Amino acid sequence: GSIDAVVIDNYPATKLVEKNSEQVKMLDEALTEEEYGIAVKKGNQELLDVINETLAELKESGEMDTILESYLGDETAE
């Protein structure tokens, strides 16, 4: 009837602990670090180009930083 451990991303873990600090705690150090990506079916160059162009525009305009800040808060966005 209970869970001993769960592995989730830092942001949802932080929110979970904030709402359940009496029952849940977070490790001081991450068990691992992961990178994320977007998968595109091989040969779908048109979609890949749109995704890459959009990401470049978001980074160049600074909007990517704004989005990351809204989800990650005080964490440093890379």
VODRENVEX-534538 format. One record per residue (C-alpha): residue number from 0; residue in three letters; chain; x, y, z. Coordinates in Angstrom, 3 decimals, always signed. Last residue first. Example, Ala and Ser with C-alpha at 12.3 -4.5 7.8 and 13.67 -1.06 7.14 Angstrom:
2
NODE   seq   type   mol         xx         yy         zz
NODE     1    SER     A    +13.670     -1.060     +7.140
NODE     0    ALA     A    +12.300     -4.500     +7.800
***
This chain:
78
NODE   seq   type   mol         xx         yy         zz
NODE    77    GLU     A    +21.714    +25.345    -20.863
NODE    76    ALA     A    +19.024    +26.555    -18.496
NODE    75    THR     A    +20.161    +27.216    -14.936
NODE    74    GLU     A    +17.629    +26.141    -12.345
NODE    73    ASP     A    +15.838    +28.992    -10.572
NODE    72    GLY     A    +12.459    +28.319    -12.135
NODE    71    LEU     A    +12.572    +25.254    -14.331
NODE    70    TYR     A     +9.240    +25.492    -16.112
NODE    69    SER     A     +8.833    +29.264    -16.539
NODE    68    GLU     A    +12.608    +29.695    -16.811
NODE    67    LEU     A    +12.759    +27.182    -19.653
NODE    66    ILE     A    +10.055    +29.027    -21.591
NODE    65    THR     A    +11.715    +32.402    -21.056
NODE    64    ASP     A    +15.119    +31.010    -22.047
NODE    63    MET     A    +13.613    +29.553    -25.234
NODE    62    GLU     A    +11.982    +32.926    -25.961
NODE    61    GLY     A    +15.387    +34.567    -26.141
NODE    60    SER     A    +14.828    +35.502    -29.795
NODE    59    GLU     A    +17.828    +33.494    -31.012
NODE    58    LYS     A    +16.933    +30.390    -28.996
NODE    57    LEU     A    +13.281    +30.331    -30.084
NODE    56    GLU     A    +14.272    +31.013    -33.702
NODE    55    ALA     A    +16.830    +28.182    -33.677
NODE    54    LEU     A    +14.278    +25.790    -32.158
NODE    53    THR     A    +11.737    +26.735    -34.831
NODE    52    GLU     A    +14.255    +26.264    -37.634
NODE    51    ASN     A    +15.307    +22.858    -36.282
NODE    50    ILE     A    +11.697    +21.670    -35.933
NODE    49    VAL     A    +10.722    +22.940    -39.395
NODE    48    ASP     A    +13.806    +21.329    -40.981
NODE    47    LEU     A    +13.116    +17.987    -39.282
NODE    46    LEU     A     +9.515    +18.075    -40.504
NODE    45    GLU     A    +10.608    +18.634    -44.097
NODE    44    GLN     A    +13.452    +16.095    -43.835
NODE    43    ASN     A    +11.090    +13.225    -43.074
NODE    42    GLY     A    +13.540    +10.582    -44.320
NODE    41    LYS     A    +13.883     +8.796    -41.001
NODE    40    LYS     A    +10.857     +9.485    -38.821
NODE    39    VAL     A    +11.588    +12.364    -36.473
NODE    38    ALA     A    +12.512    +11.992    -32.823
NODE    37    ILE     A    +12.907    +15.051    -30.602
NODE    36    GLY     A    +15.564    +14.964    -27.946
NODE    35    TYR     A    +16.158    +15.032    -24.236
NODE    34    GLU     A    +19.397    +14.730    -22.317
NODE    33    GLU     A    +19.730    +12.843    -19.071
NODE    32    GLU     A    +21.531    +13.265    -15.774
NODE    31    THR     A    +21.766    +10.496    -13.215
NODE    30    LEU     A    +21.115     +9.682     -9.561
NODE    29    ALA     A    +20.658    +13.366     -8.824
NODE    28    GLU     A    +22.164    +14.658     -5.598
NODE    27    ASP     A    +20.486    +15.812     -2.374
NODE    26    LEU     A    +17.831    +13.114     -2.685
NODE    25    MET     A    +14.225    +14.284     -2.478
NODE    24    LYS     A    +11.804    +13.796     +0.372
NODE    23    VAL     A     +8.178    +12.753     +0.531
NODE    22    GLN     A     +5.632    +12.284     +3.328
NODE    21    GLU     A     +5.790    +15.517     +5.343
NODE    20    SER     A     +6.956    +17.590     +2.370
NODE    19    ASN     A     +3.953    +16.612     +0.267
NODE    18    LYS     A     +3.103    +19.713     -1.813
NODE    17    GLU     A     +6.655    +21.086     -1.994
NODE    16    VAL     A     +8.039    +17.545     -2.420
NODE    15    LEU     A     +5.847    +16.921     -5.462
NODE    14    LYS     A     +6.787    +20.309     -6.942
NODE    13    THR     A    +10.496    +19.546     -6.576
NODE    12    ALA     A    +10.023    +16.091     -8.080
NODE    11    PRO     A     +8.094    +17.586    -11.009
NODE    10    TYR     A    +11.058    +19.891    -11.710
NODE     9    ASN     A    +13.831    +17.357    -11.078
NODE     8    ASP     A    +12.621    +14.636    -13.423
NODE     7    ILE     A    +11.244    +11.412    -11.955
NODE     6    VAL     A    +12.525     +8.278    -10.195
NODE     5    VAL     A    +10.227     +6.911     -7.487
NODE     4    ALA     A    +10.980     +5.277     -4.160
NODE     3    ASP     A     +9.445     +3.291     -1.303
NODE     2    ILE     A     +5.836     +3.337     -2.494
NODE     1    SER     A     +2.972     +2.362     -0.218
NODE     0    GLY     A     +0.000     +0.000     +0.000
***
